[in-house]
Amino acid sequence: MKWFLLTLSLFVSMGAFAEQDRYQFDNNKQAILFEELTKELRCPKCQNQNIADSDAVVAKDLRDKVLVLVKEGKSKDEVIDYMIDRFGYFVHYDPPVTPATLVLWVLPVLIVIVGFGFIVIRQRKASVKQTWSSDDEMLLAKLIEQNKRQEQS
């Protein structure tokens, strides 16, 4: 039991030794701006993770660059523009509306509407009742009679 508790306490305390970034700011406004920016900027290497939460080396480099820009007195928009110029719109979670992004949003909706219209038209055509003519009745009777003869022979 002693070994179990010792091992358990060892594993639980491992989190205390984890490295954590500590940044020094000149004022509270810079700290708030830094936190907002690191949560709004996406890590270029990671899958859908911001640079505040990412442990990737590139995310740490981006956090350091954001820190430098914030300490230089750059505004939020200036820092975001700098990152977009360097990494493209992918680095920002809120990209602007461009013709390319508009197509990405509108095209799936149009495809669904066209598909729904196609289904409705097909259903309407299929629901039109077919009427039997007397010629069709005679042909059917003849085929049934031929089938009976073949079964008997």
VENQUISUL-V287068 format. One record per residue. SS is DSSP state (helix for helix, strand for strand, loop for the rest). PSI is psi in radians with two decimals (NA if undefined). OMEGA is omega in whole degrees, -180 to 180 (* if undefined). Layout:
# VENQUISUL-V287068
ss->{SS;SS}
psi->{PSI;PSI}
omega->{OMEGA;OMEGA}
This chain:
# VENQUISUL-V287068
ss->{loop;helix;helix;helix;helix;helix;helix;helix;helix;helix;helix;helix;helix;helix;helix;helix;helix;loop;loop;loop;loop;loop;loop;loop;loop;loop;loop;helix;helix;helix;helix;helix;helix;helix;helix;helix;helix;helix;helix;helix;strand;strand;loop;loop;loop;loop;loop;loop;loop;strand;loop;loop;loop;loop;loop;loop;helix;helix;helix;helix;helix;helix;helix;helix;helix;helix;helix;helix;helix;helix;helix;loop;loop;loop;loop;helix;helix;helix;helix;helix;helix;helix;helix;helix;helix;helix;helix;loop;helix;helix;helix;strand;loop;loop;loop;loop;loop;loop;helix;helix;helix;helix;helix;helix;helix;helix;helix;helix;helix;helix;helix;helix;helix;helix;helix;helix;helix;helix;helix;helix;helix;helix;helix;helix;helix;helix;helix;loop;loop;loop;loop;loop;loop;helix;helix;helix;helix;helix;helix;helix;helix;helix;helix;helix;helix;helix;helix;helix;helix;helix;helix;helix;loop}
psi->{-0.64;-0.75;-0.67;-0.83;-0.68;-0.79;-0.76;-0.80;-0.57;-0.80;-0.65;-0.62;-0.12;-0.54;-0.45;-0.41;-0.03;2.47;2.36;2.37;2.29;2.10;2.46;2.31;2.69;-0.55;3.00;-0.54;-0.71;-0.69;-0.73;-0.76;-0.74;-0.78;-0.74;-0.79;-0.73;-0.42;-0.34;-0.36;2.38;2.50;2.20;-0.40;-0.60;2.85;1.87;0.88;2.39;2.94;-0.28;-0.62;-0.24;2.52;0.09;2.66;-0.72;-0.59;-0.69;-0.72;-0.71;-0.71;-0.74;-0.70;-0.69;-0.71;-0.80;-0.79;-0.67;-0.72;-0.45;-0.16;0.26;2.58;2.99;-0.80;-0.65;-0.71;-0.76;-0.76;-0.68;-0.81;-0.67;-0.71;-0.62;-0.69;-0.10;3.09;-0.30;-0.53;-0.23;2.32;-0.27;1.30;2.71;2.81;2.04;2.96;-0.64;-0.79;-0.54;-0.72;-0.71;-0.54;-0.63;-0.67;-0.82;-0.65;-0.76;-0.71;-0.73;-0.75;-0.80;-0.75;-0.74;-0.74;-0.72;-0.76;-0.75;-0.78;-0.75;-0.67;-0.70;-0.74;-0.67;-0.47;-0.16;2.19;2.41;2.30;2.51;2.31;2.95;-0.53;-0.70;-0.70;-0.74;-0.71;-0.73;-0.78;-0.70;-0.74;-0.68;-0.73;-0.73;-0.69;-0.72;-0.70;-0.71;-0.61;-0.58;-0.51;NA}
omega->{179;-178;179;180;178;179;179;180;177;-180;-180;-177;-179;180;180;-179;-179;-180;180;-180;175;-179;179;-179;179;179;-177;-180;178;180;179;179;179;-180;178;-177;-178;176;-178;-179;-177;175;-179;-177;-172;178;174;179;179;-175;177;-176;-174;176;-179;-179;-180;178;177;177;178;177;179;180;176;178;180;-178;179;179;176;178;179;178;-180;-180;179;179;179;178;178;-179;178;177;-176;-173;-178;-176;-180;-174;-178;-179;-177;-177;-180;178;178;177;-180;180;177;177;-180;-179;-173;-175;178;179;178;179;179;180;179;178;178;177;178;180;-180;-180;180;179;180;179;-179;-177;177;-176;175;177;-180;174;179;177;178;179;-180;179;179;179;179;180;179;179;178;-180;179;180;-179;180;-179;-178;*}
